[in-house]
């Protein structure tokens, strides 16, 4: 009985002390980690904005591909390949299709679209394209 009372008294004294020590350690760690957490949130927010911009660019590249990248629309594809050959030292460089995988195909597609930018502009501004649009 005496041991139980001593244990109860020790427990009732130690728990608040232990809780206060734990609380002070947690607050100290939080004060140390708080600037890091805030900067992490700011960086994460910036990353999310950057991700949205990349998604918008990827969407634009995806919209270019069905018209100019694949041969399913023959005339626009043929006009683009003709202009691409003049801008890329006689080589026919076409667009790449962007996929939703983890293997960076969207970045390859964006790079290829940038490489073919002049050919795309000259295709759209050519007289053949304007005649095609009138039909």
PyMOL commands that set and color helices and strands:
alter all, ss='L'
color gray80, all
select helices_A, chain A and resi 2-69+74-87+105-115+117-124+127-134
alter helices_A, ss='H'
color red, helices_A
deselect
rebuild
show_as cartoon
